[in-house]
Amino acid sequence: MRTAKTVILLAAGSTLLAACGGGGIFNRDRPDEFAVQRQAPLVVPPDFSLQPPAPGAPRPAEGTAQEQALDALFGGPAPRSATEASVLDRAGAAAPGIRSQIGDPGTNTVAKGSVTRDIIAAPEGDGQAAQAVIPG
């Protein structure tokens, strides 16, 4: 009786653990959830002499999800209320279009010293040949 219970428990446990496997019929290709984008609503155009779009061509009014993300991140400055603009002016906030001026040669940068320069100029690798130097 005791061995029958043990065998049943082992069989049930192995069945439950087998369900945790990653292979088999449940391992299928799934769509990329980040590639899905919202479709614009259908609109009747005011000019009915338009040509139908080519099959597979992107919709001209929307653009791709990547273009929409870039427009949302780096688009023009957002309109601000008077209160928000006042608070930002008092705090010394950066200019609204600062992201587009980062690569400008006229942009001033701060020298971080020789240690930062050495870290940035260090050769790539896995660090097997790295050595620590203790000054003094």
C-alpha positions in Angstrom: 0.0 0.0 0.0 2.8 2.4 0.9 4.7 1.7 -2.3 1.6 2.2 -4.4 1.1 5.7 -2.8 4.8 6.5 -3.5 4.5 5.3 -7.1 1.3 7.4 -7.6 2.9 10.5 -6.1 6.0 10.1 -8.2 4.0 9.6 -11.4 1.8 12.7 -10.6 4.9 14.8 -9.7 6.7 13.8 -12.9 3.6 14.6 -15.0 3.3 18.0 -13.4 7.0 18.7 -14.0 6.8 17.6 -17.6 4.2 20.3 -18.2 6.9 22.9 -17.4 9.1 21.9 -20.3 9.8 24.5 -23.1 9.7 22.1 -26.1 7.0 20.2 -27.7 3.8 21.4 -29.4 3.4 24.4 -27.1 6.7 26.0 -28.3 5.4 27.9 -31.3 6.3 31.1 -33.1 4.5 34.0 -31.6 4.0 37.5 -33.1 6.2 40.3 -31.9 4.0 42.3 -29.5 6.1 45.4 -30.0 5.6 45.4 -33.8 1.9 45.7 -33.5 0.6 49.2 -34.0 -2.7 50.9 -33.8 -4.6 51.4 -37.1 -6.0 54.8 -38.0 -9.8 55.0 -38.4 -11.2 54.7 -41.9 -12.0 58.1 -43.5 -13.8 58.8 -46.7 -11.6 61.1 -48.8 -13.1 64.3 -50.1 -11.6 63.7 -53.5 -12.9 60.5 -55.1 -10.4 60.6 -58.0 -7.6 59.2 -55.8 -5.6 56.2 -57.0 -5.8 53.0 -54.9 -2.6 52.3 -52.9 -0.2 49.7 -54.1 -0.5 46.3 -52.3 1.8 46.2 -49.3 2.6 49.9 -49.4 2.6 51.7 -46.0 -0.3 54.0 -45.2 0.8 57.5 -46.2 -1.0 59.3 -43.3 0.5 57.2 -40.5 4.1 56.2 -41.0 5.7 53.3 -39.2 5.7 52.7 -35.4 9.4 53.7 -35.4 8.7 57.0 -37.0 5.8 57.7 -34.6 8.1 56.9 -31.6 10.8 59.2 -33.0 8.3 62.0 -33.5 7.0 61.5 -30.0 10.4 61.6 -28.4 12.2 64.2 -30.5 9.4 66.2 -32.0 9.1 70.0 -31.5 8.6 71.5 -28.1 5.3 70.8 -26.5 3.1 73.8 -25.7 3.4 74.7 -22.0 1.1 76.5 -19.8 2.2 79.9 -18.4 2.7 78.4 -14.9 4.8 75.6 -16.2 7.0 77.9 -18.3 7.5 80.2 -15.3 8.6 77.4 -13.0 11.0 76.1 -15.7 12.5 79.5 -16.2 13.1 80.0 -12.5 14.6 76.5 -12.2 17.0 77.2 -15.1 15.7 74.4 -17.3 17.4 73.5 -20.6 16.1 74.8 -23.9 13.1 72.9 -25.3 15.0 71.8 -28.5 18.1 70.7 -26.6 18.0 67.2 -28.0 18.5 68.5 -31.5 21.5 70.6 -30.5 23.5 67.9 -28.7 25.7 67.2 -31.7 26.2 70.8 -32.6 29.9 71.9 -32.6 29.0 75.1 -30.7 27.6 73.1 -27.8 29.8 73.5 -24.7 30.8 70.4 -22.8 32.4 69.8 -19.4 35.9 68.3 -19.2 35.6 65.3 -16.9 39.4 64.8 -16.4 41.9 62.2 -17.5 40.2 59.3 -15.7 37.1 59.6 -17.8 39.2 60.1 -21.0 41.1 56.9 -20.2 37.9 54.9 -19.5 36.4 56.1 -22.8 39.6 55.4 -24.8 40.1 51.9 -23.2 40.2 49.1 -25.8 37.3 46.7 -26.0 37.8 43.3 -24.6 36.7 40.9 -21.9 39.1 42.3 -19.4 41.4 39.2 -18.9 44.5 41.4 -19.3 43.2 44.1 -17.0 45.5 45.2 -14.2 44.9 47.5 -11.2 47.6 50.2 -10.6 47.7 51.6 -7.1 49.4 55.0 -7.1 51.9 55.8 -4.4 
